[in-house]
Amino acid sequence: MNNLLIISTGICLFAQTVPVLIKSIISWMYAESPSEAAIKNEMQQLEQEMASISMVDEFAKYTRVQRRHTLLKKNYADGTMARVSTRNKIQIFLIYFAKLFNGIAVAVLLYFWRNEPVIVLPKGTLWPINIIYS
């Protein structure tokens, strides 16, 4: 009888904590890479350079810097989208796998211990609501 309480509590804790752990670990594993950070830093430098260049007076130089910034921005967006997409796919797969495992564990508990009470309390412990729970 005590084993059933411990096992069912463990399964409930598993169901609540594993998705949070999976999200944390996957987010940590698929964090921004150093190359993405370098591209982001370079984009910021190019933005500062574009702000310091007069578009009217130095149009060719401004356009060159703007094209480079646009290319870096596109590459950064593509890399970020690919990383986030992969992270989301793995995260969803692992969370659903954990939920499936939890569902199977609950089904096994229900099958093997369907006639056993989870916990037995002394008579009169839940006096005002014992009629509902009995």
N, CA, C and O atoms as a printed pandas DataFrame, in Angstrom:
     atom_number atom_name residue_name chain_id  residue_number  x_coord  y_coord  z_coord
0              1         N          MET        A               1    0.828   -1.182    0.000
1              2        CA          MET        A               1    0.000    0.000    0.000
2              3         C          MET        A               1    0.879    1.254    0.000
3              4         O          MET        A               1    0.602    2.183   -0.760
4              5         N          ASN        A               2    1.916    1.312    0.816
5              6        CA          ASN        A               2    2.819    2.462    0.816
6              7         C          ASN        A               2    3.550    2.595   -0.507
7              8         O          ASN        A               2    3.830    3.705   -0.961
8              9         N          ASN        A               3    3.857    1.465   -1.126
9             10        CA          ASN        A               3    4.540    1.505   -2.416
10            11         C          ASN        A               3    3.687    2.218   -3.460
11            12         O          ASN        A               3    4.216    2.980   -4.269
12            13         N          LEU        A               4    2.406    1.989   -3.455
13            14        CA          LEU        A               4    1.527    2.632   -4.427
14            15         C          LEU        A               4    1.523    4.152   -4.249
15            16         O          LEU        A               4    1.543    4.890   -5.235
16            17         N          LEU        A               5    1.498    4.613   -3.022
17            18        CA          LEU        A               5    1.543    6.050   -2.765
18            19         C          LEU        A               5    2.857    6.656   -3.252
19            20         O          LEU        A               5    2.862    7.720   -3.870
20            21         N          ILE        A               6    3.952    5.989   -2.976
21            22        CA          ILE        A               6    5.267    6.489   -3.394
22            23         C          ILE        A               6    5.392    6.484   -4.913
23            24         O          ILE        A               6    5.875    7.453   -5.499
24            25         N          ILE        A               7    4.958    5.397   -5.553
25            26        CA          ILE        A               7    5.064    5.293   -7.005
26            27         C          ILE        A               7    4.171    6.333   -7.692
27            28         O          ILE        A               7    4.603    6.995   -8.636
28            29         N          SER        A               8    2.941    6.475   -7.224
29            30        CA          SER        A               8    2.035    7.438   -7.867
30            31         C          SER        A               8    2.515    8.877   -7.642
31            32         O          SER        A               8    2.380    9.717   -8.531
32            33         N          THR        A               9    3.064    9.161   -6.484
33            34        CA          THR        A               9    3.628   10.494   -6.235
34            35         C          THR        A               9    4.834   10.737   -7.142
35            36         O          THR        A               9    5.006   11.834   -7.673
36            37         N          GLY        A              10    5.658    9.723   -7.313
37            38        CA          GLY        A              10    6.814    9.842   -8.212
38            39         C          GLY        A              10    6.399   10.092   -9.649
39            40         O          GLY        A              10    7.021   10.888  -10.352
40            41         N          ILE        A              11    5.356    9.419  -10.081
41            42        CA          ILE        A              11    4.873    9.622  -11.450
42            43         C          ILE        A              11    4.317   11.036  -11.623
43            44         O          ILE        A              11    4.541   11.671  -12.654
44            45         N          CYS        A              12    3.601   11.524  -10.623
45            46        CA          CYS        A              12    3.081   12.901  -10.691
46            47         C          CYS        A              12    4.220   13.916  -10.723
47            48         O          CYS        A              12    4.175   14.876  -11.492
48            49         N          LEU        A              13    5.232   13.709   -9.897
49            50        CA          LEU        A              13    6.386   14.608   -9.908
50            51         C          LEU        A              13    7.119   14.545  -11.241
51            52         O          LEU        A              13    7.571   15.566  -11.758
52            53         N          PHE        A              14    7.234   13.344  -11.792
53            54        CA          PHE        A              14    7.861   13.154  -13.100
54            55         C          PHE        A              14    7.106   13.948  -14.157
55            56         O          PHE        A              14    7.715   14.630  -14.982
56            57         N          ALA        A              15    5.777   13.857  -14.131
57            58        CA          ALA        A              15    4.965   14.547  -15.135
58            59         C          ALA        A              15    5.104   16.059  -15.036
59            60         O          ALA        A              15    4.992   16.755  -16.045
60            61         N          GLN        A              16    5.344   16.573  -13.844
61            62        CA          GLN        A              16    5.440   18.020  -13.665
62            63         C          GLN        A              16    6.840   18.570  -13.902
63            64         O          GLN        A              16    6.981   19.689  -14.395
64            65         N          THR        A              17    7.862   17.822  -13.569
65            66        CA          THR        A              17    9.223   18.353  -13.637
66            67         C          THR        A              17    9.940   18.079  -14.949
67            68         O          THR        A              17   10.747   18.898  -15.389
68            69         N          VAL        A              18    9.667   16.960  -15.575
69            70        CA          VAL        A              18   10.422   16.597  -16.778
70            71         C          VAL        A              18   10.234   17.604  -17.915
71            72         O          VAL        A              18   11.234   17.981  -18.527
72            73         N          PRO        A              19    9.016   18.068  -18.240
73            74        CA          PRO        A              19    8.915   19.063  -19.316
74            75         C          PRO        A              19    9.706   20.346  -19.029
75            76         O          PRO        A              19   10.297   20.922  -19.942
76            77         N          VAL        A              20    9.720   20.786  -17.796
77            78        CA          VAL        A              20   10.482   21.988  -17.440
78            79         C          VAL        A              20   11.980   21.726  -17.607
79            80         O          VAL        A              20   12.708   22.572  -18.128
80            81         N          LEU        A              21   12.433   20.565  -17.168
81            82        CA          LEU        A              21   13.847   20.215  -17.324
82            83         C          LEU        A              21   14.229   20.097  -18.794
83            84         O          LEU        A              21   15.295   20.557  -19.201
84            85         N          ILE        A              22   13.365   19.484  -19.585
85            86        CA          ILE        A              22   13.651   19.329  -21.012
86            87         C          ILE        A              22   13.781   20.701  -21.668
87            88         O          ILE        A              22   14.717   20.939  -22.431
88            89         N          LYS        A              23   12.843   21.605  -21.374
89            90        CA          LYS        A              23   12.909   22.943  -21.965
90            91         C          LYS        A              23   14.190   23.663  -21.562
91            92         O          LYS        A              23   14.819   24.320  -22.392
92            93         N          SER        A              24   14.578   23.545  -20.302
93            94        CA          SER        A              24   15.789   24.222  -19.833
94            95         C          SER        A              24   17.039   23.665  -20.493
95            96         O          SER        A              24   17.897   24.414  -20.961
96            97         N          ILE        A              25   17.131   22.350  -20.525
97            98        CA          ILE        A              25   18.329   21.721  -21.094
98            99         C          ILE        A              25   18.433   21.974  -22.593
99           100         O          ILE        A              25   19.513   22.286  -23.096
100          101         N          ILE        A              26   17.326   21.842  -23.307
101          102        CA          ILE        A              26   17.350   22.060  -24.755
102          103         C          ILE        A              26   17.656   23.530  -25.067
103          104         O          ILE        A              26   18.393   23.814  -26.011
104          105         N          SER        A              27   17.110   24.452  -24.302
105          106        CA          SER        A              27   17.419   25.870  -24.519
106          107         C          SER        A              27   18.896   26.146  -24.268
107          108         O          SER        A              27   19.510   26.943  -24.978
108          109         N          TRP        A              28   19.461   25.498  -23.270
109          110        CA          TRP        A              28   20.883   25.668  -22.987
110          111         C          TRP        A              28   21.728   25.067  -24.109
111          112         O          TRP        A              28   22.722   25.662  -24.527
112          113         N          MET        A              29   21.329   23.876  -24.602
113          114        CA          MET        A              29   22.102   23.211  -25.656
114          115         C          MET        A              29   22.044   23.975  -26.976
115          116         O          MET        A              29   23.024   24.002  -27.721
116          117         N          TYR        A              30   20.907   24.593  -27.268
117          118        CA          TYR        A              30   20.737   25.304  -28.523
118          119         C          TYR        A              30   20.759   26.819  -28.321
119          120         O          TYR        A              30   19.982   27.549  -28.937
120          121         N          ALA        A              31   21.635   27.268  -27.474
121          122        CA          ALA        A              31   21.806   28.707  -27.254
122          123         C          ALA        A              31   22.546   29.310  -28.446
123          124         O          ALA        A              31   23.043   28.591  -29.313
124          125         N          GLU        A              32   22.611   30.627  -28.474
125          126        CA          GLU        A              32   23.281   31.317  -29.575
126          127         C          GLU        A              32   24.757   30.933  -29.617
127          128         O          GLU        A              32   25.453   30.995  -28.604
128          129         N          SER        A              33   25.221   30.540  -30.784
129          130        CA          SER        A              33   26.605   30.104  -30.933
130          131         C          SER        A              33   27.538   31.317  -30.992
131          132         O          SER        A              33   27.092   32.439  -31.236
132          133         N          PRO        A              34   28.823   31.087  -30.770
133          134        CA          PRO        A              34   29.779   32.208  -30.850
134          135         C          PRO        A              34   29.820   32.859  -32.237
135          136         O          PRO        A              34   30.022   34.068  -32.350
136          137         N          SER        A              35   29.628   32.056  -33.292
137          138        CA          SER        A              35   29.634   32.642  -34.635
138          139         C          SER        A              35   28.422   33.552  -34.841
139          140         O          SER        A              35   28.530   34.595  -35.487
140          141         N          GLU        A              36   27.272   33.159  -34.294
141          142        CA          GLU        A              36   26.096   34.023  -34.392
142          143         C          GLU        A              36   26.300   35.308  -33.593
143          144         O          GLU        A              36   25.896   36.386  -34.029
144          145         N          ALA        A              37   26.920   35.191  -32.438
145          146        CA          ALA        A              37   27.207   36.381  -31.633
146          147         C          ALA        A              37   28.172   37.311  -32.365
147          148         O          ALA        A              37   28.036   38.532  -32.297
148          149         N          ALA        A              38   29.151   36.728  -33.066
149          150        CA          ALA        A              38   30.103   37.548  -33.823
150          151         C          ALA        A              38   29.395   38.268  -34.974
151          152         O          ALA        A              38   29.668   39.439  -35.239
152          153         N          ILE        A              39   28.486   37.565  -35.655
153          154        CA          ILE        A              39   27.720   38.202  -36.741
154          155         C          ILE        A              39   26.864   39.330  -36.193
155          156         O          ILE        A              39   26.770   40.396  -36.800
156          157         N          LYS        A              40   26.240   39.095  -35.047
157          158        CA          LYS        A              40   25.397   40.114  -34.422
158          159         C          LYS        A              40   26.243   41.345  -34.039
159          160         O          LYS        A              40   25.820   42.483  -34.240
160          161         N          ASN        A              41   27.414   41.102  -33.498
161          162        CA          ASN        A              41   28.314   42.194  -33.120
162          163         C          ASN        A              41   28.762   42.978  -34.353
163          164         O          ASN        A              41   28.807   44.208  -34.336
164          165         N          GLU        A              42   29.092   42.255  -35.419
165          166        CA          GLU        A              42   29.513   42.919  -36.654
166          167         C          GLU        A              42   28.365   43.741  -37.253
167          168         O          GLU        A              42   28.595   44.824  -37.792
168          169         N          MET        A              43   27.142   43.234  -37.160
169          170        CA          MET        A              43   25.981   43.991  -37.655
170          171         C          MET        A              43   25.829   45.293  -36.877
171          172         O          MET        A              43   25.535   46.335  -37.462
172          173         N          GLN        A              44   26.028   45.239  -35.558
173          174        CA          GLN        A              44   25.928   46.450  -34.750
174          175         C          GLN        A              44   27.008   47.461  -35.131
175          176         O          GLN        A              44   26.757   48.666  -35.169
176          177         N          GLN        A              45   28.215   46.958  -35.413
177          178        CA          GLN        A              45   29.295   47.854  -35.826
178          179         C          GLN        A              45   28.977   48.510  -37.176
179          180         O          GLN        A              45   29.236   49.696  -37.377
180          181         N          LEU        A              46   28.407   47.713  -38.102
181          182        CA          LEU        A              46   28.045   48.269  -39.400
182          183         C          LEU        A              46   26.918   49.296  -39.271
183          184         O          LEU        A              46   26.900   50.291  -39.995
184          185         N          GLU        A              47   25.983   49.059  -38.357
185          186        CA          GLU        A              47   24.917   50.035  -38.122
186          187         C          GLU        A              47   25.498   51.348  -37.604
187          188         O          GLU        A              47   25.071   52.427  -38.016
188          189         N          GLN        A              48   26.465   51.255  -36.704
189          190        CA          GLN        A              48   27.113   52.475  -36.194
190          191         C          GLN        A              48   27.873   53.177  -37.314
191          192         O          GLN        A              48   27.866   54.405  -37.404
192          193         N          GLU        A              49   28.524   52.397  -38.161
193          194        CA          GLU        A              49   29.267   52.985  -39.281
194          195         C          GLU        A              49   28.306   53.660  -40.264
195          196         O          GLU        A              49   28.603   54.737  -40.782
196          197         N          MET        A              50   27.161   53.032  -40.520
197          198        CA          MET        A              50   26.176   53.637  -41.429
198          199         C          MET        A              50   25.622   54.930  -40.841
199          200         O          MET        A              50   25.332   55.876  -41.574
200          201         N          ALA        A              51   25.479   54.970  -39.531
201          202        CA          ALA        A              51   24.972   56.178  -38.888
202          203         C          ALA        A              51   25.977   57.328  -38.974
203          204         O          ALA        A              51   25.601   58.500  -38.999
204          205         N          SER        A              52   27.262   56.969  -39.020
205          206        CA          SER        A              52   28.285   58.020  -39.071
206          207         C          SER        A              52   28.567   58.506  -40.499
207          208         O          SER        A              52   29.187   59.553  -40.685
208          209         N          ILE        A              53   28.116   57.751  -41.500
209          210        CA          ILE        A              53   28.368   58.130  -42.903
210          211         C          ILE        A              53   27.179   58.950  -43.413
211          212         O          ILE        A              53   26.020   58.616  -43.165
212          213         N          SER        A              54   27.487   59.999  -44.109
213          214        CA          SER        A              54   26.446   60.828  -44.719
214          215         C          SER        A              54   25.997   60.147  -46.009
215          216         O          SER        A              54   26.810   59.882  -46.894
216          217         N          MET        A              55   24.697   59.866  -46.112
217          218        CA          MET        A              55   24.193   59.160  -47.280
218          219         C          MET        A              55   24.307   60.026  -48.541
219          220         O          MET        A              55   24.562   59.501  -49.625
220          221         N          VAL        A              56   24.130   61.286  -48.416
221          222        CA          VAL        A              56   24.159   62.192  -49.567
222          223         C          VAL        A              56   25.589   62.410  -50.061
223          224         O          VAL        A              56   25.853   62.373  -51.263
224          225         N          ASP        A              57   26.500   62.636  -49.128
225          226        CA          ASP        A              57   27.876   62.959  -49.519
226          227         C          ASP        A              57   28.672   61.729  -49.950
227          228         O          ASP        A              57   29.452   61.804  -50.900
228          229         N          GLU        A              58   28.489   60.609  -49.271
229          230        CA          GLU        A              58   29.273   59.397  -49.577
230          231         C          GLU        A              58   28.325   58.236  -49.885
231          232         O          GLU        A              58   28.277   57.248  -49.152
232          233         N          PHE        A              59   27.578   58.369  -50.974
233          234        CA          PHE        A              59   26.538   57.393  -51.307
234          235         C          PHE        A              59   27.122   56.010  -51.592
235          236         O          PHE        A              59   26.574   55.011  -51.125
236          237         N          ALA        A              60   28.219   55.929  -52.347
237          238        CA          ALA        A              60   28.800   54.632  -52.715
238          239         C          ALA        A              60   29.276   53.873  -51.476
239          240         O          ALA        A              60   29.022   52.676  -51.341
240          241         N          LYS        A              61   29.954   54.556  -50.590
241          242        CA          LYS        A              61   30.447   53.919  -49.363
242          243         C          LYS        A              61   29.278   53.474  -48.487
243          244         O          LYS        A              61   29.289   52.371  -47.941
244          245         N          TYR        A              62   28.271   54.336  -48.356
245          246        CA          TYR        A              62   27.091   53.995  -47.552
246          247         C          TYR        A              62   26.372   52.768  -48.124
247          248         O          TYR        A              62   25.954   51.882  -47.379
248          249         N          THR        A              63   26.234   52.728  -49.446
249          250        CA          THR        A              63   25.552   51.599  -50.092
250          251         C          THR        A              63   26.331   50.308  -49.892
251          252         O          THR        A              63   25.739   49.257  -49.648
252          253         N          ARG        A              64   27.649   50.378  -49.993
253          254        CA          ARG        A              64   28.485   49.196  -49.776
254          255         C          ARG        A              64   28.296   48.644  -48.357
255          256         O          ARG        A              64   28.123   47.440  -48.166
256          257         N          VAL        A              65   28.331   49.531  -47.382
257          258        CA          VAL        A              65   28.155   49.125  -45.979
258          259         C          VAL        A              65   26.743   48.581  -45.763
259          260         O          VAL        A              65   26.544   47.602  -45.042
260          261         N          GLN        A              66   25.767   49.234  -46.401
261          262        CA          GLN        A              66   24.374   48.786  -46.255
262          263         C          GLN        A              66   24.170   47.397  -46.863
263          264         O          GLN        A              66   23.462   46.576  -46.280
264          265         N          ARG        A              67   24.770   47.117  -48.016
265          266        CA          ARG        A              67   24.667   45.786  -48.630
266          267         C          ARG        A              67   25.294   44.720  -47.741
267          268         O          ARG        A              67   24.737   43.637  -47.567
268          269         N          ARG        A              68   26.452   45.036  -47.184
269          270        CA          ARG        A              68   27.110   44.089  -46.283
270          271         C          ARG        A              68   26.237   43.835  -45.048
271          272         O          ARG        A              68   26.108   42.697  -44.596
272          273         N          HIS        A              69   25.645   44.893  -44.512
273          274        CA          HIS        A              69   24.764   44.756  -43.347
274          275         C          HIS        A              69   23.537   43.902  -43.696
275          276         O          HIS        A              69   23.129   43.050  -42.906
276          277         N          THR        A              70   22.962   44.126  -44.853
277          278        CA          THR        A              70   21.784   43.360  -45.280
278          279         C          THR        A              70   22.133   41.882  -45.455
279          280         O          THR        A              70   21.357   41.007  -45.071
280          281         N          LEU        A              71   23.296   41.610  -46.032
281          282        CA          LEU        A              71   23.724   40.217  -46.206
282          283         C          LEU        A              71   23.946   39.535  -44.855
283          284         O          LEU        A              71   23.512   38.402  -44.646
284          285         N          LEU        A              72   24.622   40.231  -43.946
285          286        CA          LEU        A              72   24.835   39.666  -42.609
286          287         C          LEU        A              72   23.510   39.441  -41.888
287          288         O          LEU        A              72   23.328   38.426  -41.215
288          289         N          LYS        A              73   22.589   40.385  -42.031
289          290        CA          LYS        A              73   21.286   40.265  -41.389
290          291         C          LYS        A              73   20.524   39.044  -41.917
291          292         O          LYS        A              73   19.882   38.324  -41.153
292          293         N          LYS        A              74   20.605   38.825  -43.219
293          294        CA          LYS        A              74   19.937   37.666  -43.821
294          295         C          LYS        A              74   20.573   36.364  -43.336
295          296         O          LYS        A              74   19.866   35.418  -42.990
296          297         N          ASN        A              75   21.899   36.314  -43.310
297          298        CA          ASN        A              75   22.593   35.118  -42.835
298          299         C          ASN        A              75   22.290   34.846  -41.361
299          300         O          ASN        A              75   22.091   33.698  -40.963
300          301         N          TYR        A              76   22.258   35.893  -40.567
301          302        CA          TYR        A              76   21.954   35.747  -39.144
302          303         C          TYR        A              76   20.529   35.235  -38.944
303          304         O          TYR        A              76   20.292   34.350  -38.123
304          305         N          ALA        A              77   19.594   35.789  -39.689
305          306        CA          ALA        A              77   18.195   35.361  -39.569
306          307         C          ALA        A              77   18.021   33.910  -40.003
307          308         O          ALA        A              77   17.292   33.151  -39.363
308          309         N          ASP        A              78   18.688   33.524  -41.089
309          310        CA          ASP        A              78   18.587   32.132  -41.559
310          311         C          ASP        A              78   19.163   31.157  -40.535
311          312         O          ASP        A              78   18.556   30.128  -40.238
312          313         N          GLY        A              79   20.335   31.488  -39.999
313          314        CA          GLY        A              79   20.955   30.620  -38.990
314          315         C          GLY        A              79   20.124   30.528  -37.723
315          316         O          GLY        A              79   19.976   29.452  -37.145
316          317         N          THR        A              80   19.589   31.648  -37.300
317          318        CA          THR        A              80   18.758   31.664  -36.093
318          319         C          THR        A              80   17.485   30.858  -36.303
319          320         O          THR        A              80   17.081   30.086  -35.432
320          321         N          MET        A              81   16.857   31.036  -37.454
321          322        CA          MET        A              81   15.621   30.288  -37.729
322          323         C          MET        A              81   15.884   28.783  -37.764
323          324         O          MET        A              81   15.081   28.007  -37.247
324          325         N          ALA        A              82   16.983   28.367  -38.357
325          326        CA          ALA        A              82   17.314   26.946  -38.416
326          327         C          ALA        A              82   17.570   26.387  -37.017
327          328         O          ALA        A              82   17.107   25.297  -36.681
328          329         N          ARG        A              83   18.308   27.142  -36.209
329          330        CA          ARG        A              83   18.609   26.698  -34.847
330          331         C          ARG        A              83   17.348   26.608  -34.001
331          332         O          ARG        A              83   17.150   25.629  -33.281
332          333         N          VAL        A              84   16.507   27.609  -34.082
333          334        CA          VAL        A              84   15.272   27.623  -33.286
334          335         C          VAL        A              84   14.327   26.522  -33.756
335          336         O          VAL        A              84   13.666   25.882  -32.939
336          337         N          SER        A              85   14.258   26.301  -35.055
337          338        CA          SER        A              85   13.394   25.243  -35.589
338          339         C          SER        A              85   13.844   23.869  -35.100
339          340         O          SER        A              85   13.021   23.057  -34.676
340          341         N          THR        A              86   15.133   23.613  -35.160
341          342        CA          THR        A              86   15.667   22.337  -34.684
342          343         C          THR        A              86   15.426   22.182  -33.190
343          344         O          THR        A              86   15.029   21.109  -32.735
344          345         N          ARG        A              87   15.659   23.234  -32.428
345          346        CA          ARG        A              87   15.435   23.193  -30.980
346          347         C          ARG        A              87   13.981   22.880  -30.659
347          348         O          ARG        A              87   13.700   22.056  -29.788
348          349         N          ASN        A              88   13.059   23.529  -31.355
349          350        CA          ASN        A              88   11.639   23.298  -31.095
350          351         C          ASN        A              88   11.213   21.877  -31.448
351          352         O          ASN        A              88   10.429   21.264  -30.724
352          353         N          LYS        A              89   11.726   21.355  -32.555
353          354        CA          LYS        A              89   11.378   19.982  -32.948
354          355         C          LYS        A              89   11.855   18.972  -31.908
355          356         O          LYS        A              89   11.103   18.080  -31.515
356          357         N          ILE        A              90   13.085   19.108  -31.470
357          358        CA          ILE        A              90   13.631   18.178  -30.472
358          359         C          ILE        A              90   12.894   18.325  -29.155
359          360         O          ILE        A              90   12.588   17.329  -28.499
360          361         N          GLN        A              91   12.610   19.545  -28.766
361          362        CA          GLN        A              91   11.918   19.803  -27.501
362          363         C          GLN        A              91   10.515   19.195  -27.526
363          364         O          GLN        A              91   10.113   18.545  -26.561
364          365         N          ILE        A              92    9.779   19.391  -28.591
365          366        CA          ILE        A              92    8.430   18.823  -28.695
366          367         C          ILE        A              92    8.482   17.306  -28.674
367          368         O          ILE        A              92    7.678   16.666  -27.997
368          369         N          PHE        A              93    9.432   16.719  -29.417
369          370        CA          PHE        A              93    9.551   15.265  -29.448
370          371         C          PHE        A              93    9.838   14.712  -28.054
371          372         O          PHE        A              93    9.199   13.747  -27.634
372          373         N          LEU        A              94   10.775   15.298  -27.341
373          374        CA          LEU        A              94   11.134   14.794  -26.010
374          375         C          LEU        A              94   10.000   14.982  -25.002
375          376         O          LEU        A              94    9.768   14.110  -24.165
376          377         N          ILE        A              95    9.301   16.100  -25.073
377          378        CA          ILE        A              95    8.198   16.329  -24.141
378          379         C          ILE        A              95    7.063   15.346  -24.402
379          380         O          ILE        A              95    6.493   14.796  -23.459
380          381         N          TYR        A              96    6.726   15.118  -25.672
381          382        CA          TYR        A              96    5.663   14.162  -25.964
382          383         C          TYR        A              96    6.076   12.731  -25.623
383          384         O          TYR        A              96    5.245   11.921  -25.212
384          385         N          PHE        A              97    7.360   12.425  -25.797
385          386        CA          PHE        A              97    7.842   11.096  -25.405
386          387         C          PHE        A              97    7.715   10.921  -23.889
387          388         O          PHE        A              97    7.316    9.855  -23.420
388          389         N          ALA        A              98    8.049   11.956  -23.128
389          390        CA          ALA        A              98    7.916   11.886  -21.665
390          391         C          ALA        A              98    6.456   11.752  -21.263
391          392         O          ALA        A              98    6.136   11.010  -20.335
392          393         N          LYS        A              99    5.567   12.459  -21.946
393          394        CA          LYS        A              99    4.140   12.343  -21.648
394          395         C          LYS        A              99    3.611   10.960  -22.003
395          396         O          LYS        A              99    2.776   10.412  -21.283
396          397         N          LEU        A             100    4.086   10.397  -23.097
397          398        CA          LEU        A             100    3.688    9.039  -23.475
398          399         C          LEU        A             100    4.166    8.033  -22.431
399          400         O          LEU        A             100    3.418    7.141  -22.031
400          401         N          PHE        A             101    5.410    8.184  -21.996
401          402        CA          PHE        A             101    5.940    7.300  -20.955
402          403         C          PHE        A             101    5.130    7.429  -19.673
403          404         O          PHE        A             101    4.826    6.426  -19.027
404          405         N          ASN        A             102    4.781    8.646  -19.304
405          406        CA          ASN        A             102    3.992    8.883  -18.107
406          407         C          ASN        A             102    2.600    8.256  -18.246
407          408         O          ASN        A             102    2.092    7.659  -17.297
408          409         N          GLY        A             103    1.996    8.387  -19.400
409          410        CA          GLY        A             103    0.689    7.785  -19.638
410          411         C          GLY        A             103    0.720    6.274  -19.539
411          412         O          GLY        A             103   -0.191    5.662  -18.983
412          413         N          ILE        A             104    1.767    5.674  -20.079
413          414        CA          ILE        A             104    1.912    4.211  -19.990
414          415         C          ILE        A             104    2.114    3.793  -18.542
415          416         O          ILE        A             104    1.550    2.791  -18.101
416          417         N          ALA        A             105    2.911    4.549  -17.801
417          418        CA          ALA        A             105    3.128    4.223  -16.384
418          419         C          ALA        A             105    1.829    4.323  -15.585
419          420         O          ALA        A             105    1.566    3.481  -14.728
420          421         N          VAL        A             106    1.024    5.336  -15.857
421          422        CA          VAL        A             106   -0.260    5.473  -15.168
422          423         C          VAL        A             106   -1.190    4.324  -15.543
423          424         O          VAL        A             106   -1.889    3.789  -14.683
424          425         N          ALA        A             107   -1.205    3.943  -16.811
425          426        CA          ALA        A             107   -2.044    2.823  -17.248
426          427         C          ALA        A             107   -1.628    1.524  -16.569
427          428         O          ALA        A             107   -2.482    0.728  -16.179
428          429         N          VAL        A             108   -0.330    1.304  -16.424
429          430        CA          VAL        A             108    0.159    0.098  -15.739
430          431         C          VAL        A             108   -0.247    0.131  -14.269
431          432         O          VAL        A             108   -0.681   -0.883  -13.721
432          433         N          LEU        A             109   -0.108    1.291  -13.629
433          434        CA          LEU        A             109   -0.545    1.424  -12.233
434          435         C          LEU        A             109   -2.035    1.126  -12.096
435          436         O          LEU        A             109   -2.446    0.402  -11.189
436          437         N          LEU        A             110   -2.832    1.676  -12.982
437          438        CA          LEU        A             110   -4.270    1.437  -12.928
438          439         C          LEU        A             110   -4.597   -0.038  -13.130
439          440         O          LEU        A             110   -5.500   -0.568  -12.483
440          441         N          TYR        A             111   -3.876   -0.697  -14.016
441          442        CA          TYR        A             111   -4.153   -2.100  -14.302
442          443         C          TYR        A             111   -3.772   -2.996  -13.115
443          444         O          TYR        A             111   -4.563   -3.841  -12.696
444          445         N          PHE        A             112   -2.573   -2.814  -12.580
445          446        CA          PHE        A             112   -2.099   -3.716  -11.533
446          447         C          PHE        A             112   -2.680   -3.416  -10.153
447          448         O          PHE        A             112   -2.871   -4.334   -9.356
448          449         N          TRP        A             113   -2.960   -2.162   -9.862
449          450        CA          TRP        A             113   -3.450   -1.803   -8.536
450          451         C          TRP        A             113   -4.845   -1.165   -8.584
451          452         O          TRP        A             113   -5.132   -0.236   -7.829
452          453         N          ARG        A             114   -5.692   -1.659   -9.462
453          454        CA          ARG        A             114   -7.012   -1.048   -9.625
454          455         C          ARG        A             114   -7.921   -1.264   -8.420
455          456         O          ARG        A             114   -8.854   -0.485   -8.221
456          457         N          ASN        A             115   -7.684   -2.292   -7.610
457          458        CA          ASN        A             115   -8.533   -2.556   -6.451
458          459         C          ASN        A             115   -7.875   -2.173   -5.129
459          460         O          ASN        A             115   -8.446   -2.424   -4.067
460          461         N          GLU        A             116   -6.703   -1.580   -5.171
461          462        CA          GLU        A             116   -5.984   -1.194   -3.959
462          463         C          GLU        A             116   -6.194    0.288   -3.669
463          464         O          GLU        A             116   -6.134    1.104   -4.589
464          465         N          PRO        A             117   -6.437    0.652   -2.427
465          466        CA          PRO        A             117   -6.517    2.079   -2.090
466          467         C          PRO        A             117   -5.111    2.687   -2.063
467          468         O          PRO        A             117   -4.137    2.025   -1.703
468          469         N          VAL        A             118   -5.034    3.932   -2.442
469          470        CA          VAL        A             118   -3.739    4.608   -2.432
470          471         C          VAL        A             118   -3.290    4.852   -1.001
471          472         O          VAL        A             118   -2.121    4.655   -0.669
472          473         N          ILE        A             119   -4.215    5.280   -0.160
473          474        CA          ILE        A             119   -3.907    5.521    1.239
474          475         C          ILE        A             119   -5.167    5.247    2.064
475          476         O          ILE        A             119   -6.277    5.525    1.610
476          477         N          VAL        A             120   -5.003    4.705    3.266
477          478        CA          VAL        A             120   -6.125    4.420    4.162
478          479         C          VAL        A             120   -5.961    5.287    5.403
479          480         O          VAL        A             120   -4.947    5.217    6.097
480          481         N          LEU        A             121   -6.971    6.101    5.670
481          482        CA          LEU        A             121   -6.942    6.989    6.835
482          483         C          LEU        A             121   -7.822    6.411    7.939
483          484         O          LEU        A             121   -8.761    5.670    7.648
484          485         N          PRO        A             122   -7.541    6.731    9.181
485          486        CA          PRO        A             122   -8.398    6.271   10.273
486          487         C          PRO        A             122   -9.808    6.841   10.126
487          488         O          PRO        A             122  -10.009    7.910    9.549
488          489         N          LYS        A             123  -10.769    6.105   10.657
489          490        CA          LYS        A             123  -12.167    6.506   10.539
490          491         C          LYS        A             123  -12.395    7.848   11.253
491          492         O          LYS        A             123  -11.932    8.058   12.374
492          493         N          GLY        A             124  -13.118    8.746   10.576
493          494        CA          GLY        A             124  -13.449   10.035   11.138
494          495         C          GLY        A             124  -12.408   11.115   10.893
495          496         O          GLY        A             124  -12.580   12.235   11.375
496          497         N          THR        A             125  -11.354   10.832   10.177
497          498        CA          THR        A             125  -10.307   11.827    9.937
498          499         C          THR        A             125  -10.819   12.964    9.060
499          500         O          THR        A             125  -10.498   14.129    9.293
500          501         N          LEU        A             126  -11.594   12.630    8.076
501          502        CA          LEU        A             126  -12.122   13.644    7.159
502          503         C          LEU        A             126  -13.605   13.886    7.455
503          504         O          LEU        A             126  -14.437   13.832    6.549
504          505         N          TRP        A             127  -13.926   14.147    8.701
505          506        CA          TRP        A             127  -15.311   14.168    9.145
506          507         C          TRP        A             127  -16.282   14.987    8.287
507          508         O          TRP        A             127  -17.305   14.431    7.888
508          509         N          PRO        A             128  -16.048   16.229    7.983
509          510        CA          PRO        A             128  -17.102   16.951    7.270
510          511         C          PRO        A             128  -17.316   16.458    5.840
511          512         O          PRO        A             128  -18.421   16.556    5.308
512          513         N          ILE        A             129  -16.277   15.937    5.225
513          514        CA          ILE        A             129  -16.407   15.548    3.820
514          515         C          ILE        A             129  -16.239   14.056    3.597
515          516         O          ILE        A             129  -16.057   13.626    2.458
516          517         N          ASN        A             130  -16.295   13.255    4.649
517          518        CA          ASN        A             130  -16.069   11.819    4.490
518          519         C          ASN        A             130  -17.163   11.153    3.655
519          520         O          ASN        A             130  -16.901   10.120    3.037
520          521         N          ILE        A             131  -18.348   11.690    3.614
521          522        CA          ILE        A             131  -19.422   11.095    2.814
522          523         C          ILE        A             131  -19.097   11.198    1.332
523          524         O          ILE        A             131  -19.355   10.267    0.570
524          525         N          ILE        A             132  -18.536   12.316    0.927
525          526        CA          ILE        A             132  -18.186   12.517   -0.486
526          527         C          ILE        A             132  -17.040   11.601   -0.893
527          528         O          ILE        A             132  -17.091   10.991   -1.961
528          529         N          TYR        A             133  -16.017   11.495   -0.068
529          530        CA          TYR        A             133  -14.842   10.697   -0.404
530          531         C          TYR        A             133  -15.043    9.203   -0.218
531          532         O          TYR        A             133  -14.311    8.416   -0.817
532          533         N          SER        A             134  -15.997    8.788    0.581
533          534        CA          SER        A             134  -16.175    7.361    0.798
534          535         C          SER        A             134  -16.773    6.723   -0.430
535          536         O          SER        A             134  -17.003    5.513   -0.447
